[in-house]
Amino acid sequence: MSIALTPEPPYYAVIFTSIRKEDSTFYDETAAKMEELVLKQPGYLGHEHAREDIGITVSYWASLQAIKDWKDQTDHQMAQNKGKSDWYRHYKIRICKVEKEYGM
């Protein structure tokens, strides 16, 4: 895992925070498939994730339209529905505009 290489701002971030249910059958397989698929999605810039008791994934996007297109992608919609019905006890999605970044 590494820190995503993002372009100069502005760009967008989607913060997906979740708490999974005990039984997450096929979650890992579906997550791997989504990771392969998102790499081909126009406007996708990268992502970072961490999981302990709470999972946090931050994905980076060139535009709000690119975020919407990923949300509406057919296989991703099926994964979202499975997450709502089977995998997550609770989740929240936040969409932000990144206006400044710095680091080393």
ZAMARTOR-132382 format. One line per field, with one value per residue: residue number from 1; chain; x, y, z of N, C-alpha, C, O, CB in turn. Coordinates in Angstrom, 3 decimals, m for minus. Each point is the difference from the previous one (the first is absolute). Glycine has a CB too. Example, Ala and Ser with C-alpha at 12.3 -4.5 7.8 and 13.67 -1.06 7.14 Angstrom:
REM ZAMARTOR-132382
k	1, 2 $
c	A, A $
n.X	13.190, 1.542 $
n.Y	m5.690, 2.223 $
n.Z	7.800, m1.966 $
ca.X	m0.890, 0.820 $
ca.Y	1.190, 1.190 $
ca.Z	0.000, 0.060 $
c.X	0.900, m0.770 $
c.Y	1.200, 1.090 $
c.Z	0.000, 0.730 $
o.X	1.036, 0.509 $
o.Y	m0.019, 1.108 $
o.Z	0.665, 0.169 $
cb.X	m2.928, 0.675 $
cb.Y	m1.154, m1.736 $
cb.Z	0.581, m2.314 $
//
This chain:
REM ZAMARTOR-132382
k	1, 2, 3, 4, 5, 6, 7, 8, 9, 10, 11, 12, 13, 14, 15, 16, 17, 18, 19, 20, 21, 22, 23, 24, 25, 26, 27, 28, 29, 30, 31, 32, 33, 34, 35, 36, 37, 38, 39, 40, 41, 42, 43, 44, 45, 46, 47, 48, 49, 50, 51, 52, 53, 54, 55, 56, 57, 58, 59, 60, 61, 62, 63, 64, 65, 66, 67, 68, 69, 70, 71, 72, 73, 74, 75, 76, 77, 78, 79, 80, 81, 82, 83, 84, 85, 86, 87, 88, 89, 90, 91, 92, 93, 94, 95, 96, 97, 98, 99, 100, 101, 102, 103, 104 $
c	A, A, A, A, A, A, A, A, A, A, A, A, A, A, A, A, A, A, A, A, A, A, A, A, A, A, A, A, A, A, A, A, A, A, A, A, A, A, A, A, A, A, A, A, A, A, A, A, A, A, A, A, A, A, A, A, A, A, A, A, A, A, A, A, A, A, A, A, A, A, A, A, A, A, A, A, A, A, A, A, A, A, A, A, A, A, A, A, A, A, A, A, A, A, A, A, A, A, A, A, A, A, A, A $
n.X	0.855, 1.464, m1.398, m2.156, 2.703, m2.517, 0.767, 1.149, m2.575, m1.469, 0.442, m2.692, 1.265, m2.385, 0.661, m1.002, m0.353, m0.526, m0.686, 0.812, m2.742, 1.982, m0.366, 2.501, m1.515, 2.253, 1.732, 2.350, m1.546, m0.965, 2.861, 1.202, m2.280, 0.544, 3.123, m0.614, m1.971, 1.867, 2.219, m2.377, m0.919, 0.705, 1.663, 2.139, 2.017, 0.140, m1.707, 1.680, m1.450, 0.704, m1.589, 0.334, m2.678, 0.019, 0.454, 1.467, m0.669, 1.498, m1.395, 1.872, m2.590, 1.764, m2.775, m1.810, 0.380, 1.885, m2.250, m2.155, 1.768, 0.346, m3.106, m0.550, 2.262, m2.670, 2.075, m0.805, m3.044, 1.004, 1.667, m2.496, m1.702, 2.189, 0.170, m3.038, 0.012, 2.685, 1.623, m1.568, m0.758, 0.139, 0.536, 0.431, 0.247, 1.769, m0.409, 2.795, 0.002, 3.017, m0.189, 2.819, 1.620, 2.214, 1.380, 2.770 $
n.Y	m1.186, 2.200, 2.302, m0.637, 0.944, 2.392, 1.351, 2.150, m0.471, 0.787, m3.111, m0.460, m1.156, m2.201, 0.468, m3.308, 0.644, m3.369, m0.623, m2.739, m0.931, m1.496, m0.390, 1.759, m3.047, 1.454, 2.278, m1.089, m0.216, 2.960, 1.245, m1.311, 1.233, 2.967, m0.189, m0.677, 2.412, 2.352, m0.642, 0.954, 2.898, 1.992, 1.218, m2.305, 2.427, m3.089, m1.486, 0.606, m2.801, 0.391, m2.814, 0.944, m0.721, 1.519, m1.612, 2.945, m0.906, 3.084, m0.941, 2.498, 0.721, 1.613, 0.709, m0.103, m1.816, m2.011, m0.376, m0.792, m2.244, m1.542, 0.058, m1.518, m2.603, m2.016, m0.680, 2.450, m1.028, m2.830, 1.388, 1.724, m2.577, m1.430, 2.503, m0.132, m3.069, m0.479, 2.355, 1.871, m0.890, 2.580, 0.800, 2.979, 0.194, 2.595, 0.871, 1.602, 1.972, m1.563, 3.476, m1.610, m2.751, 0.889, m2.792, m0.121 $
n.Z	0.000, m1.997, 1.354, m2.583, m1.603, 0.767, m2.758, 1.636, 2.145, m2.671, 0.178, 1.299, 2.664, m0.835, 3.440, m0.851, 3.510, m0.268, 2.968, m2.081, 1.100, 1.876, m3.069, m1.804, m1.608, m2.058, 2.041, m1.650, m2.738, 0.075, 0.607, m2.649, m1.824, 1.031, m0.714, m3.053, m0.224, 0.945, m2.339, m2.071, 1.678, m2.770, 2.624, 1.301, 1.302, 1.257, 1.880, 2.441, 0.915, 2.996, 0.434, 3.195, 0.265, m2.853, m2.961, m0.142, m3.273, m0.034, m3.097, m0.790, m1.934, m2.097, 1.597, 2.466, m2.632, 1.598, 2.254, m2.101, m1.310, 2.776, 0.639, m2.766, 0.262, m0.687, 2.116, 1.890, 0.177, 1.072, 2.337, 0.987, 0.482, 1.770, 1.977, 0.671, 0.751, 1.744, 1.435, 2.070, 3.094, m1.940, m3.160, 0.703, m3.291, 1.293, m3.229, 1.236, m2.470, 0.718, 0.421, 0.656, m0.815, 2.125, 0.013, 0.247 $
ca.X	m0.855, 0.742, m0.820, m0.354, 0.615, m1.094, 0.452, m0.187, m1.411, m1.076, m0.555, m1.016, 0.228, m1.163, 0.383, m0.958, 0.256, m0.941, 0.123, m0.504, m0.653, 0.887, 0.056, 0.223, 0.271, 0.313, 0.392, 1.367, 0.000, m0.676, 0.867, 1.098, m0.564, m0.257, 1.296, 0.409, m0.915, 0.126, 1.219, m0.366, m1.073, 0.452, m0.037, 0.512, 1.363, 0.670, m0.708, 0.690, m0.973, 0.452, m1.095, 0.103, m1.428, m0.656, 0.723, m0.026, 0.586, m0.078, 0.330, 0.221, m0.668, 0.233, m1.206, m1.233, m0.589, 0.716, m0.523, m1.347, 0.123, 0.423, m1.148, m1.007, 0.551, m0.865, 0.584, 0.150, m1.336, m0.293, 0.796, m0.611, m1.223, 0.432, 0.498, m1.141, m0.815, 0.706, 1.341, 0.230, m0.949, m0.151, 0.992, m0.244, 0.795, 0.163, 0.670, 0.673, 0.886, 1.340, 0.466, 1.401, 0.644, 1.431, 0.548, 1.383 $
ca.Y	1.186, 1.255, 1.208, 0.273, 1.143, 0.790, 1.192, 1.274, 0.328, m0.707, m1.283, m0.401, m1.183, m0.687, m0.672, m1.068, m0.520, m1.104, m1.031, m1.225, m1.047, m1.136, m0.872, 0.800, m0.977, 0.510, 1.406, 0.179, m0.242, 1.122, 1.179, m0.144, 0.259, 1.435, 0.670, m0.165, 0.749, 1.447, 0.433, 0.286, 0.993, 1.353, 0.987, m0.563, 0.465, m0.849, m0.136, m0.493, m0.600, m0.595, m0.683, m0.609, m0.173, 0.865, 0.073, 1.305, 0.060, 1.313, m0.068, 1.329, 0.091, 1.230, 0.830, m0.536, m0.899, m1.271, m0.662, m0.478, m1.106, m1.190, m0.409, m0.578, m1.127, m1.148, m0.937, 0.711, 0.083, m1.312, m0.081, 0.915, m0.634, m1.113, 0.621, 0.470, m1.107, m1.116, 0.164, 1.143, 0.379, 1.453, 0.640, 1.398, 0.485, 1.449, 0.456, 1.254, 0.601, 0.241, 1.286, 0.174, m1.164, 0.125, m1.146, m0.293 $
ca.Z	0.000, m0.041, m0.080, m1.390, m0.675, m0.554, m0.716, 0.705, 0.210, 0.669, m0.402, 0.969, 0.817, 0.554, 1.234, 0.298, 1.330, 0.178, 1.023, m0.623, 0.779, 0.289, m1.176, m1.209, m1.040, m1.344, 0.037, m0.493, m1.441, m0.654, 0.166, m0.962, m1.332, m0.097, m0.116, m1.404, m0.849, 0.184, m0.688, m1.397, 0.002, m0.340, 1.074, 1.253, 0.239, 0.975, 1.281, 1.179, 0.916, 1.253, 0.701, 1.325, 0.291, m0.983, m1.267, m0.668, m1.330, m0.624, m1.426, m0.571, m1.292, m0.753, m0.089, 0.571, m0.998, 0.083, 1.196, m0.342, m0.962, 0.751, 0.810, m0.889, m0.752, 0.284, 0.960, 1.268, 0.602, 0.584, 1.226, 0.966, 0.502, 0.855, 1.220, 0.786, 0.486, 0.636, 0.545, 0.885, 1.060, m0.124, m0.871, m0.350, m1.131, m0.026, m1.216, 0.321, m0.993, 0.531, m0.508, 0.351, 0.576, 0.224, 0.692, m0.357 $
c.X	0.890, m0.981, m0.228, 0.734, m1.104, 0.559, m0.102, m1.501, m0.442, m0.310, m0.945, 0.416, m1.350, 0.504, m1.117, 0.418, m1.034, 0.335, m0.650, m0.726, 1.001, 0.171, 0.103, 0.380, 0.109, 0.401, 1.371, 0.093, m0.615, 0.855, 1.162, m0.483, m0.254, 1.311, 0.549, m0.822, 0.216, 1.249, m0.266, m1.021, 0.550, m0.152, 0.486, 1.464, 0.782, m0.830, 0.958, m1.054, 0.691, m1.206, 0.498, m1.444, m0.841, 0.863, m0.134, 0.706, m0.206, 0.418, 0.019, m0.468, 0.246, m1.208, m1.164, m0.678, 0.677, m0.474, m1.371, 0.070, 0.438, m1.147, m1.030, 0.503, m0.695, 0.573, 0.186, m1.352, m0.382, 0.768, m0.585, m1.238, 0.322, 0.525, m1.135, m0.757, 0.778, 1.251, 0.153, m1.098, m0.307, 1.048, m0.400, 0.946, 0.004, 0.768, 0.531, 0.782, 1.334, 0.513, 1.467, 0.527, 1.476, 0.456, 1.448, 0.101 $
c.Y	1.235, 1.167, 0.309, 1.230, 0.759, 1.227, 1.239, 0.240, 1.112, m1.360, m0.404, m1.259, m0.553, m0.783, m0.993, m0.627, m1.085, m0.846, m1.244, m0.884, m1.132, m0.881, 0.861, m0.925, 0.677, 1.472, 0.203, m0.194, 1.162, 1.260, m0.053, 0.286, 1.498, 0.765, m0.119, 0.899, 1.505, 0.535, 0.397, 1.125, 1.378, 0.959, m0.503, 0.383, m0.869, m0.119, m0.482, m0.630, m0.574, m0.662, m0.525, m0.346, 0.804, 0.011, 1.395, m0.149, 1.407, m0.182, 1.414, 0.010, 1.354, 0.935, m0.653, m0.964, m1.366, m0.806, m0.586, m1.187, m1.283, m0.514, m0.734, m1.205, m1.293, m0.966, 0.651, 0.139, m1.325, m0.173, 0.909, m0.633, m1.151, 0.546, 0.437, m1.162, m0.994, 0.361, 1.091, 0.153, 1.480, 0.498, 1.442, 0.356, 1.522, 0.360, 1.404, 0.505, 0.283, 1.269, 0.240, m1.323, 0.315, m1.223, m0.196, m1.376 $
c.Z	0.000, m0.026, m1.478, m0.518, m0.716, m0.716, 0.883, 0.182, m0.947, m0.643, 1.130, 0.743, 0.455, 1.205, 0.342, 1.329, 0.283, 1.219, m0.595, 1.005, 0.221, m1.228, m1.250, m1.165, m1.364, m0.025, m0.638, m1.514, m0.765, 0.092, m0.993, m1.421, m0.196, m0.156, m1.422, m0.917, 0.102, m0.707, m1.451, m0.115, m0.356, 1.183, 1.340, 0.153, 0.976, 1.264, 1.083, 0.905, 1.234, 0.657, 1.325, 0.338, m0.983, m1.253, m0.585, m1.339, m0.525, m1.448, m0.555, m1.448, m0.636, 0.021, 0.734, m0.969, 0.031, 1.215, m0.290, m0.951, 0.693, 0.864, m0.842, m0.796, 0.454, 1.031, 1.368, 0.703, 0.661, 1.313, 1.084, 0.630, 0.948, 1.333, 0.910, 0.625, 0.863, 0.798, 1.049, 1.044, m0.107, m0.988, m0.238, m1.132, 0.053, m1.266, 0.263, m1.203, 0.671, m0.650, 0.278, 0.535, 0.230, 0.775, m0.392, m0.611 $
o.X	1.019, m1.206, 0.942, 0.141, m0.573, 1.113, m0.464, m0.781, 0.833, 0.201, m0.165, 0.741, m0.893, 0.868, m1.137, 1.047, m1.190, 1.143, m1.179, 0.226, 1.032, 1.125, m0.954, 0.986, m0.872, 0.175, 0.159, 0.700, 0.514, 0.095, 0.363, 0.704, 0.272, 0.061, 0.567, 0.532, m0.039, 0.028, 0.748, m0.373, 0.919, m1.029, 0.122, 0.781, 1.228, m1.058, 1.113, m1.151, 1.192, m1.135, 1.029, m0.616, m1.105, 1.219, m1.068, 1.151, m1.115, 1.126, m0.710, 0.193, 0.166, 0.156, 0.033, m0.604, m0.675, m0.132, m0.271, m0.731, m0.481, m0.222, m0.639, m0.783, m0.143, m0.683, m0.172, m0.071, m0.588, m0.548, m0.048, m0.190, m0.660, m0.265, 0.050, m0.424, m0.570, 0.291, 0.849, m1.191, m1.111, 1.111, m1.155, 1.150, m1.038, 0.978, m0.733, 0.447, 0.055, 0.148, 0.635, m0.716, 0.594, m0.817, 0.632, 1.092 $
o.Y	0.050, m0.189, m0.009, 1.001, m0.491, 0.442, m0.070, m0.248, 0.767, m0.207, 0.754, m0.834, 0.748, m0.863, 0.386, m0.640, 0.193, m0.059, 0.007, 0.068, m0.065, m0.369, 0.679, 0.245, 0.779, 0.576, 0.853, 0.749, 0.417, 0.756, 1.023, 0.636, 0.538, 0.988, 0.960, 0.635, 0.696, 1.157, 0.786, 0.390, 0.479, 0.013, 0.785, m0.150, 0.074, 0.615, m0.451, 0.437, m0.305, 0.453, m0.672, m0.816, m0.401, 0.155, 0.609, m0.433, 0.521, m0.409, 0.886, m0.964, 1.006, 1.216, m1.189, m0.986, m1.022, m1.221, m1.150, m0.976, m1.080, m1.209, m0.940, m0.619, m0.237, m0.329, m0.651, m0.096, m0.011, m0.514, m0.384, 0.065, m0.170, m0.567, m0.221, 0.086, m0.584, m0.668, m0.118, m0.085, 0.443, m0.526, 0.384, m0.436, 0.643, m0.662, 0.891, m0.778, 0.699, 0.067, 0.833, m0.745, 0.824, m0.704, 0.877, m0.433 $
o.Z	0.689, m0.153, m0.792, 0.702, m0.973, 0.285, 1.138, m0.918, m0.483, m1.196, 0.959, m0.521, 0.398, m0.129, 0.268, 0.092, m0.249, 0.455, m0.354, 1.208, m0.668, m0.338, m0.379, m0.696, m0.382, m1.074, m0.873, m0.681, m1.038, m0.967, m0.580, m0.785, m1.074, m0.731, m0.522, m0.910, m1.014, m0.419, m0.583, m1.106, 0.665, 0.676, 0.940, m0.940, 0.033, 0.131, m0.272, 0.017, m0.008, m0.147, 0.082, m0.686, m0.368, 0.082, 0.056, m0.065, 0.018, m0.284, 0.476, m0.740, 0.690, m0.114, 0.318, 0.421, m0.123, m0.080, 0.343, 0.170, m0.342, 0.068, 0.472, m0.720, 1.200, 0.969, 1.031, 1.225, 1.081, 0.974, 1.168, 1.214, 1.025, 1.060, 1.210, 1.153, 0.922, 0.993, 0.883, m0.297, 0.288, m0.058, 0.181, m0.029, 0.156, m0.345, 0.430, m0.842, 1.012, m1.220, m0.646, 0.669, m0.695, 0.593, m0.589, m0.369 $
cb.X	m2.876, 3.130, m0.030, m2.386, 2.801, m2.661, m0.253, 2.951, m0.637, m1.129, 2.246, m2.497, 3.152, m2.076, 2.494, m1.518, 2.173, m1.497, 1.151, 1.644, m3.326, m1.846, m0.399, m0.249, m0.329, m1.761, m1.522, 0.148, m0.650, m2.337, m0.984, 0.384, m1.335, m2.141, m0.114, 0.144, m1.603, m1.228, 0.561, 0.842, m2.168, 0.396, m1.976, m2.417, m2.045, 3.275, m3.264, 2.993, m2.683, 2.995, m2.105, 2.753, 1.626, m2.297, 0.681, m1.177, 0.693, m0.639, m0.331, 1.771, m1.911, 1.412, 0.754, 0.325, 0.107, 2.130, 1.568, m0.171, 1.042, 2.604, 1.026, m0.208, 2.390, m0.162, 1.327, 2.051, m0.079, 0.143, 2.102, 1.057, m0.517, 0.838, 1.965, 0.239, m0.816, m1.164, m0.078, 2.395, 1.984, m2.011, 1.692, m1.896, 0.465, m1.004, m0.769, m0.297, m2.006, 0.307, m2.910, 0.375, m2.241, 0.712, m2.891, m0.280 $
cb.Y	m1.279, m0.930, 0.916, m2.039, m0.720, m1.248, m0.971, 1.199, m1.462, 2.423, m1.448, 1.870, 0.134, 0.700, 1.641, 0.185, 2.025, 0.031, 1.669, 0.039, 0.675, 0.417, m2.471, 1.752, m2.526, m2.245, m0.543, m1.528, m2.861, m1.771, m0.885, m2.338, m2.831, m1.253, m1.434, m3.005, m2.537, m1.345, m2.288, m2.768, m1.817, m0.440, 0.217, m1.782, 2.196, 0.053, m0.044, 1.342, m0.220, 1.281, 0.044, 2.138, 0.024, 1.294, m3.061, 1.699, m2.994, 1.653, m3.194, 1.362, m2.609, m2.486, 2.090, 3.089, 2.999, 2.271, 2.719, 3.294, 2.725, 2.041, 2.888, 2.875, 1.431, 0.550, m0.522, 1.346, 1.721, m0.449, m0.141, 1.903, 0.813, m0.833, 0.971, 1.902, 0.857, m0.658, m0.698, 1.204, m2.259, 0.746, m2.583, 1.035, m2.686, 0.822, m2.317, 0.095, 0.326, m2.551, 0.037, 3.211, m2.379, 3.246, m1.934, 1.915 $
cb.Z	0.542, m1.052, 3.010, m0.322, 0.685, 1.543, m3.302, m0.049, 2.891, 1.841, m2.353, m0.916, 0.370, m2.144, 0.565, m2.581, 1.042, m2.912, 2.331, m2.853, m0.271, 2.737, 1.556, 2.101, 1.724, 0.200, 2.954, 2.899, 1.484, 1.508, 3.030, 2.286, 1.074, 2.127, 2.951, 1.388, 1.270, 2.627, 2.078, 0.559, 1.065, m3.065, m2.126, 0.821, m0.498, m1.068, m0.945, m0.185, m1.939, 0.439, m2.258, 1.453, 2.803, 1.729, m0.467, 2.283, m0.452, 2.472, m0.704, 2.283, 0.096, m1.338, m2.522, 0.916, m1.314, m1.057, 1.134, 0.149, m1.464, m0.051, 1.040, 0.565, m1.455, m3.267, m2.916, m2.161, m2.807, m3.281, m2.535, m2.523, m3.140, m3.105, m2.456, m2.648, m2.950, m2.823, m3.027, m1.561, 1.229, 2.442, m1.290, 2.396, m1.583, 2.894, m1.934, 3.250, m2.287, 1.606, 0.963, m0.161, m0.452, m0.608, 0.683, 2.200 $
//
